[in-house]
Amino acid sequence: MFLETSRYYNQKVVDAITKDGRHIKVLTLRRLPSVEGKPVLIKGNDRLDIMAQHQYGNPTMFWHIADANTELQANNLFLEKGKRIRIIKVPQK
């Protein structure tokens, strides 16, 4: 259902019933892991996809940076220039 690089790749899918009786498939709640990462200072031109490309070799892996900073809206990490965020190392397959 999801690509291997997606944060939802191994997330469990379950059946649910809506209020009007329809059967649907839903993802279970995804808990953010506790992680440690190296602090990085946000500069004026930083972008999450470019940071992910530089760190992981894949811009779609930006969600690792968001997870390390417990941010659901990943681009919110870059609203404040001069802010420190964490970057984690992702194990290579």
Secondary structure, 3 states (H helix, E strand, C coil): CCCCCCCCCCCCEEEEECCCCCEEEEECCCCCCCCCCEEEECCCCCCHHHHHHHHHCCHHHHHHHHHHCCCCCHHHHHCCCCCEEEECCCCCC
